[in-house]
Amino acid sequence: MPGLSLASRLDGAVGGKTAGAFERAFGMTTVGDLLMHYPRRYAKRGELTPIASLPLGEPVTIVAEVVSAGERRMQNRKGSILEVVISDGDGRMTLTFFNQTWRLKDLQPGRRGMFSGKVGEYRGATQLTHPDYELFEDVESARMTAESYAQLPIPIYPATASLPSPLIHKTISLVLDGLGDVEDPLPDDLRRRHGLLDARTALERIHRPEVEEQVGPAVATLRMHEAFVLQAALLQQRQAVRALSARQRSAAPGGLLERFDAALPFERTPDQVVVGDRIAADLAGEWPMNRLVQGEVGSGKTLVALRAMLQVAESGGQSALIAPTEVLAAQHVRSIARMLGPTLAPELMPTLLTGQLPAAERRRAALRVASGQALIVVGTHALLSSSTTFADLGLVVVDEQHRFGVDQREALRAKGTAPHTLVLTATPIPRTVAMTVFGDLDVSTIRTMPAGRAGIQTFVAPVAEKPAWFARVWDRVAEEVAQGRQAFVVCAAIDAETGAEDDTGEEVLDDAGESSRTRWGVVQVADVLSRHPAFADIRVQILHGKMPAEEKDAVMQAFARGDIDVLVATTVVEVGVDVPNASTMVILEADRFGVSQLHQLRGRVGRGGVPGLCLLVTEARPGSPARARVQAVAATLDGFELAEVDLELRGEGDVLGAAQSGARSSLRLLRVVADADLITQARAAAEVVLAEDPALAAHRGLAAAIERRVSAEERAALAKG
């Protein structure tokens, strides 16, 4: 099997049956996929130890001879136990294997070998359960081989029941034996500058180190591979976008944008002006804009996006804003119409298009979109439908990008000819995450908040330690309502008793050691409040994602009008819901939500001149990760600071999220927080390479690595951020 390359098919290297098992377990199809399955740690085999003095619980390697082997049925469950007695001449012990009859043909009395495992005890006798072993033909060399074998680090791989770590290692060793030359993705000068290994040696040493000291340099080399290949792919994607020609959408003197600005009843914040000017220049440029705007809840991202839509509309172009929920889409249409006012709104005809609109209304909306009459279109996933067509789609606005998968964003862009793209997020993104996941987008940040906001106070209500606080929470809500204000109560589920969860696609965290059962759903809270004496005259209503669209919209409008005092809801209220009179946010079982999600929810109150109050109700134990999240949110209102805390508490795997970028799947060793400096260095080096060699003609190893690691699907991910 000589001359395997990283691009070789796995079934050609290890056989169809084994390759099929790896594809089912890990999605691997090539040799490169397999060799990127790195060990998660290394164990020591232990010294060669006499059986008579084996230490319990320690990893050991012994040389011994098989004395007997037999199988018996298990008494309390189906299956069999294979018991093999071995001896080193002084002592005896048992090897135990469950449901592995086939080993009898190897482990026959008289065979000598080397056995490695952790020492256990059963009924007073020492045993090894499912040990690794290697049987020897040459008895004379057995001891010498065993001594050198005992010094080798044992790679421990992420494994499954069908693919245990020893089998993974054996398969990887087989492939490494047949692997030919590996083209290096790193330029020679970068490798020399950082003292890194060549690619072939790095792979060999991470999977088959002869001594522990070989592992570190191998990991450092492969970590740089990941950073450099990813940054080069992102920069290539940026080049590809800039190679497209977009229709230039310039604002005209006296046009829609100028008229809108003149009618604004307030001054834009300095950040809104800076970001707005940047977007205006992008829209007038020769290639499609690809910009991410991040800013706190209520910082004015919608205003910035609306001004971009007006600039595009001046040339007859349409803008499509895709929102994650029906409630938010409807809210956007109303707020956009209100901001445009009675003169501009009829000219731009903001149109709502969602899947749950009545059929006749949906047809009328689709016709306005297809004819180009609607210059601003707001919708949910219905915008992606093949029946939705645009006359001239000039701008795609993605609101709350973390709620959408890559394919969905691409499907919307494909409805225009190289449309401009504006991605909005109220979940602040740490610099290193932005560089890793959104590295091909231009990132703008709105930090300053509009004047006139009363601010929010946040308190933790630890009801496990202070049970009386639970009653005080409801009294506090009733006091706010008595002053003419409104309140949200947010739950992690719709019905805790049936386990019904919402369909918002948001996580509900379940930390080890914490209660795994949600105690409070919308149904349970509404029931408690209906019987609470202080709530006798308080108007309480529920809202969740599984209600019909018309009902959800009617509830939100009633709440916005002040016809509802307390809204008991799931996270369907997390983004975009704007009720200035809402002063209080109670989040039950707050420890079940992520840091950024708690921050988003909190942002629903304190939006007008009324001071905001957020009560984070939790039963999480002091010192637990769940409690740490809740306390972090109470400690600061700075979303950017919380984003960094979120990374530290949860790790970037959770923060990036599965839908963020296919490129995440190619990160095995790189850690976005810990490796910030490395990512920055890789970015700078990749910029130099691509500036000198945009087609990577002289960097074949890098081109091949991008092709291998960043599939077509992942390229789409990178393109859309």
N, C-alpha and C positions, 0 to 999 in steps of 0.2 A: 504493500500500500504506500509506496514512496511518492513524494511530491504532492501531498495534500496541501491545499491553500486554505486561508481563512474563509474564502468564498465557496469552498467545496460543499456539496450537499452532505448532510450528516448521514443520510441512509447509505450513501456510497462509502462512507468511512467506517461505520460501525454496524451496518446491516439494518434492514428495514424494521425488524421487531424492536431492537434497542432504540433506534432513532424515533420510532413511533411513541415509545414510552417517554422519551425526553420532550417530544413535541407536546404530548398531552399534559405532561407535568409542568413544563416551563416555557412552552411555545418556541422551542429551539428547532431550527431547520438547517442550520449551517454549522460548519466546524468553528467558525468565529463565534457564533452564539454560544456553543458549548464552552469554548475556552474563555469566554467572558463571564462564565459562572464561577466566580472566585470563591476560595474558602472564606468562611466567616471567622474562623479562628484556627489555631493549631494546637494539638495536644501533644504531650510527650508520652512516648511508649513506656517510660519507666525503665529502671535498670533491670537486667536479667536477675530474677529473684527466685531463690529456692521455694518450692511449694510450701515447705514446712514453716516458712517465716513470712508468708504473704500478708501485707497490711490491708485491712478492710477499707474499702472505699477508695483505694488508690489505683491508678492505672499501672499495670505491670506487663512485662513481656517475659514469658518463660519458654524454655526448651524442654519438651517432654515427649513421651511415647504414648500412643493410644493403647490402653489396656483392654477396654471393652466398650461396646456401643450398643444401645438398645432403645426401642421406642415403646411408649405406653400412651394410652388414651387419657385425656384429661377427664376428671370426675365431674366437675361442675359446669363445664361448658364444652362446646364442640371443639374437636381438634386433637392434636397429639403433641407429646413432648419427646424430643430426642435427647437422651442423656448419654454423654460420652465421658468415661473415666480415663484420666491421663495420669502418668507418673513420671517424675524426673529421677527416679531411683531411690529417693529418700521419702518423699511424700506423695500423696494422691489428692486429686480434686476432680470436680465434675464440671463439664461444659454442658450448658443447657440451651437447646434451640426449640422454638415453638413452631410447629407446622412446617418443618423443613426435612421431611423424610429423605429427600434426595441426597442429603449430606452423608448418609450411611455408606454410599459407595466410595467416598473419599476417606472417611474417618474409620478405617478398618484397623483392628488390633495389629500392632507391630509397626504401624506408620509413625515416623517421627516428624516433628515440625515445631514451629514457633507459634505461640498463641498470645494474643494481646487483648486486653480488656480491663474493665474495672472490677475489682474483687468484691464479690457479694457473699452473703451468707444465707443458707437455707437449712433449717433444722439442725443448726450447730455445725454444719460442714461448709467449707469455703467452696465457691463456685464462680464461674464466669458465664454470664448470660450473653448469648449471641456474640462471642468474641471474633475478632479478625484472626485469621490464621494463614500460615503458609507451610505446606508440607514439603519435606526435602527428599530428594532421591539419594543424594550423596551424604551419607551419615557423617563422614569424616569432616566435611566442611560446614556441617550444620551449626556447630558452636560459633565458628568464626563469622558466618553470615549473620547469625542472630545478634552478635555483639554490635556489628556495624548497623544492623537494622534497628536496634534499640535506640540509637542516637538520632535517627531520622525524625523530624517533626511530622506528625500525622495531620494532614489537612482535614478539617471538618467543614463540610459543605452544607448550604441550605438544602434540605432533602425532603423526600416524601416517603410514605409507607412503601410505595412500589419502587422507589429509587432511593435506597439508603446511601448515606455518605460513602461507605467503602466501594459500592458499585459505581458511584459517580467518579470517584478517584481512579478506579480501575479503567473506566471508559476514557477519561481524560488522558491517562497515561498512554493508552493504546493510540489515541489520536496524536498525541505529542510525538510518539515514536515515528509516526508516518508523516509528520508535518515538514514541509520543505521550507525554503527561505520565506521570511516574513518581511514585506516592505515596511519600512518605518514611516509612520505618519508625521514624525517630528523632523524638522530641518536639522541637519547635523550641528549647526552652530547653537541652536536652542538646546539640543541634547548635551552638547559639551559644556555649555554655560551652566547648566543645572546639574551636571555630573550624573546624567541618567544612563540607564542601560540601553542596549539595542532591543528592539521589540521581541525578537525570538528568545533572547536570554531572559527578558522580564517575564514572559509567559512560562518558561521552563521553571524559573525560580519561585514564582508565586504558587505553582501547582506541585512542584517536586523539589522543594528546598532540601539541600543536603545538611545544612545547619540553619539554626534559627536566624542567624545574622543575615542570611540571604533574602529574607522576606521583605524587610524594610525598603531597600533600594528598588525591589521589584514593584512594590505597591506605589512608591513615589513615581516611578516611571509610568505606570499604567494610569495613575491618577492624572498626570499631565496629559497623557493621550486623550483621556475623556474631556478634560477642559479645553484642550487645543482643538480637537475635532469638532466639539460642539460650537465653540466660538467661530471657527472657520465656517461651519455650516450656516450659522446665523448671519454672518457677514455676507456669505454668498447669496443668501436669501434676500438680504437688503439690496445687493447689487442687482438681483433679478428683478425686483420690484422697480428699481430705478431705471432699468432698461426698458420698462413698459412706458408707453406714452399715454398720458391721461389728458382728458379735455380740461383745459385751464378754466377755472371757475373764479373769475375776478369779480370783486365788488365794484359796482358802478356809482359814480357821484349821484346823489339823489335817489339811489336805488332802495330796494327793500331793507337792506341792512342799515343804511343810514337813517331811514325813516323809523325803523325799530329803535335804534339807539336814541334818537331824538325824543321818543315817547317814553323812554325808561324813567320810572319815578324815583330812581335812586342812582347813585354813582357806583360803577363797577369797582370791585376791590383791585388793588395793584396786581395781584396774581391773576385775576380774571382778565385784566387788560393784557398782561404779558403773554399768557397762554393763548388768548384770543388772537393777538397779533401774529403769533407763531403759526396758528392754524390757518389764518387768512393768507399768509405767505405760502403755506403748503398747498392750499387749494388753488392758488394761482400758478403753481409750479408746473414743470414739464412732466413729472412722474407722479404716480398716485401717492397721496398722503397715507402714511401708516403710523398713526400716533396713538399712544396710550396716555390718557389723562387720569391721574389719580388725585384724589382729594378727600378730605373728611366729609362725613355726612353733612349736608347742608352748606357745603362750601361754594356751591354755584356751578357745578359741572353741567347741570341741565341747561343753564343759561348759555354757557360756552358752546354746548352742542347745538342749541337752537340758533345761535348767531351763525354757526357754520352752515346749518340748513338753509338759512335765509340767503347766504352768499351763493350757495349752489343753485337755489331757486331763481336767482336773478338771470341765469342763462337757460331757464326752463328745466333744470335738472331736478330730479326727485331725490328725497332722502328717506331711507328706511331705518327706523329705530326698532330694534328687537329687544324686548324685555322678557324677563324670566317667568313672570306670572301674569294672569289675566287682570288681577287687581292692579298691579303696577302699570300695565299697558294702558288701562282705562284712566288711571290717575295721570299718566303722562299726557294723554290726549287732552284731558281737562286743563292741566296746568299750562300746556303749550298754547291752547286756545285762549286762556286767560292772559298769558303773557303777550300774545300777539295783539290782543284787543279787537274791538269790533270792526276796525278798518282793515287790518292786515289778515285776520283769520279767514275771511271769505276768499281772499286772493290765494291763500296757500292751501286752504281746505284741509286741515289736519284730519286724517281719517284713521279710524280704528279697524284693525282686521285681526280677528281672533277666531279660533276654531269653534268656540261656543256661542258665537253670534247666531241669531235665528237665520235660517237659510236665505230668506229674501233679502235681509239686511246685509248679509255677507256677500251676496251676489252684487248688490248695488255698490258696496265698498270696493270689491274686486274690479268692478267696471271703472270706477273713478281712478283706481290705481293704474289699470292697463291703458286707459286713455291719456294718462298724464295730467288729468284734472287735479288729482290730489298730489300736491308737491311735497307734503309731509305725510308719511305713512308710519303708523305705530302699530306694532303687533307682537304676537308671541310666535310660537313655532309655525303658526298658519302662514307666516310670510315665506316659509321655506317650501310650501306646497307647490307641486308642479303646475297647479292651476293659477298660481299667483304670478302675474307678469307685470313688468314695469315698462313705461314708454321710454324713459331715459334715467336709469338709476345712476346718480352721480355720487352719492355718499351713503355709506353704511355706518350706522352708529350702533355699537353693541353695548348695552347697559348691563352692568354687573357681569363682566366677562367670565367670572369663575363659575357661573351657572350654565354655561354653554359648552358643548363639546366642539372639538375642532371641525368636524364634518359639517355641523350645523352652520358655523360661521362661514365656512367656505361655500356652502350651498347658497347662502344669501348673496355673497359677493359675485357668484357666478351669474346672477341675474342681471348684471350690468357689464359694461365693457371697461375693465380696469377702473372700477369706482374707487374713490377715496375711502379710507377707513378710519374711523375714530372709535377707540375702545375706552369705555369709562369704567372706573372702579372706585368704590368708596372703601375698599379694603386696602389700606396702604401696603405697599410692597417694599420690603427691605432692598437696599441697593443691590446686594449680591443676587437676590432672587430675580430682580428686574433684569440684571445682566445675563442671568442663566436662562430664564424662561422667555423674557421679552427682549432679548438682545438685538433683534432685528427691527424693533419698533423704536421710534423716537419717543422718549418718555418726558411728559410734562407734569408738574406737580402744583396743585393749588393748596397753599398752606394757610393763607389768611382767610378768616371767616368774615362774613358780612356783619356790619354793625347792627346793634339792636337786639342781639340774642342775650337772653338772661342767664344762660349757662345751666349746667346740670350738677347736682350733688349725687354721689353714689355711695350706698351703704351696703355692707354684707349683713344679712340676717341669718346667723348660724343657729337654726332652730333645733338641731340635735343637742347642742349645749344649753340653749336658752329657749325651751319650748314655748314660753309665754310670748315670745316675739312673733309667733305665727299669728296669734289673735291681733297683736298690735299692728301688723301689716295691713289687715283689712280695716281696722279703725282708721289708720292713716289715709287709706284710699277714700274712705267715707268722708273724712275731714276735707280732703281736696275737692271732692264732688260738691260738698256743702258750700264751698267758695265759688261754685259755678264753673269748676274745671273738669277735665275728663281724664280717664286713665286707661292704660293698656294692662292686661294680665296675659303673660305669654307662657305657654306650656310646651313640653317636649313631645306631646302626643295628642291625638284627638280623643281617644278613649283608653285610659290606662288599663281598664279591666279586660277589654277585648284585645289589647295590644295594637289597636288601630293607629297607624302613624300617618303623617301628612305626606303629600306627594311633591313637596318642594325640592326634593333632592338634597336636602341639607343633612348633615351628619347629626346623629345623637351619640355622644361619646359614652363609653362604658369603661371606666378605668378599672384595672385589676384591683380587687379588694374593696370596691365600692358596690353598693346594691345594684344588681343587674336589672331590676324591675322599675319601670317608671311608675311613680305613685300618683302623679297628678296629670290628668288629661283635661282637655277643654270641657268635656262632659262632666267630669267630677267637680271641677271648680265652679261651673255654672250651677250645679246642684247645691253645693255648699253655700254659695252666695244667695241662692233663692230662699234659703232658710235662715240667713243671717239677719238678726234684728236690725242692725245698722243699715242694711241694704233694702229695707221694706219699700222705700220710695225711690230707690236708685234704679235707673233703667239699664239693665245688663243684656248684652247680646253676644252671641258667639260668631266666630269666623274661622274657617279652615279651608284648606286647598281642595277638599273633596266636595264642597258645596257647588251647586250649579253656578255658572258664571254670572248670570243675571242676579242671583241671590247674593253672591259675594259683592258684586258692584253696588247693589242696593244697600247692603249693610255698611260698606265703606262710605258711601255718600251720606247715609243717615248719620254716621259717626262724625263726618266732616261738618255736617250742618249743625251738630250739637243735639240731635234727637236721641243719641245714645250716650249714656254717661260712662259706662265701663265696657270695654271691648275685651272679651276673653278669646284669645286667638293662639294659633300656632305661629311658626316663623313666617307665615305668609305675609305678615306685616313688617318683615325685616327691612325691606328696601323700598324707598320711594314714597311711602305713605306720609302725607304731610297734613297734619292737623295742628295748627298753631296753639289751639286752646288745650291740647293734651299736655298735662303737667307731670303725670306719674306713670312710671313703667315698673311693674312688678314682674320679675322673671322667676318662676318657680323651678326648683331643681336646676338652678343656674349652672351647677357643675357639669351638667350634661351637654353644655354648649361650648364651642371653641371661643378663644379670646376675641378674635375678630368679629365673630357672630354676636357675642354679647355687646361689643362696642357698637356694632351696627344697630342692634335692637335699641340700645340706650339712646341712639341718635334720633329716635322717633319723638322724643319729648324735649322740652326746652327750646323749641324752634321759633317761638314768638317772643312776646315780652314777658311771658309767664315763666318763673323759675322752674327748672326741671328737677324731678326727684326719681332716682332709680334705686329700687330695692332688689338686691340679689339674694334670693332665698335659697339656702343650701343646707343639706344634712351631711355634706362631705366632712371627713375627719380633718382636724388641723394637721398640717404637715403633708397631706396627701397631694398628688399632682392635681387632682380635681379642685381642691381648695385653693391651691396656688394660682390656678387660672382665674378663679373668681376674685381673689384678693388683688391680683395684678390689675384687673379691670377697675376695681374700686380705687386703686391707688393713683390712677392718672387718666386724664381725658385726651392725652396725646396719642392718636391712632398710630402714628409712625413709631413711637416708642413701644406701643403694644405689639406692633407687628414684629419687632425684634424679640420681644418677650415671648411671643407666640412661637417663633422659630426655636428659641432655646427650650421652651417647655415641651413642645410637641415634635420637633424635628422637621426638616424640610419636606420629607415625604408626604406628611399630612398637609402641610401648608401649600405645597405646589398643587396638590390634588391631581387626580387621575386625568382629568380632562384638560389640564393646563397646556401640556405639551407632550407630544409623543417623544420628544427628546429626553424627557425624564426617564423613560424606560431604558435609555442607553447609559444612565449614570449608575455605576455600581460602586465605585470607590470615592467619587467626588462628593464632598459635603459642602453645601452652599454657604454655610456660616463659617465653618472652620477653615475652609479653603478660599476665603475671599481674596487674599493676596495672590494666590495661585491663579484664580480665574482672571484677575486683572492682568497678570503677566501674560497669560495665554491669549487674552483678548488683544493686547498690544502686539504680541508676536504674530498673531493671525492677521492683523491689519497690515503689517509689513509685508507678509507673504502675498496676500491678495492684491495689495497695491502694485506689487512688482509682477505678479503672475495671476491675473484674474481667472484664467481658465484652468489653473493648476497643472499646466502642461509639464512643468519641470518638477512637480511635486506629486508624482504618481501614487506614492504611499498614502499621502493625505487624501487625494481624490478617491482612492479605493476605500479608505476608512470611512469617509463621509458617505459614500455609496452603500457601504456595508452596514454602518451603524445607523444612518439616518435614512430610513426607507422613504418611499414616496408618501406614505401616510404621515410619517413623522415630519417630512418636509412641509406638508400642508399644515401640520401643527405649528411649526416654526413660523410659517408665513402669517398665521392668524393670531399668534400669541395667546 
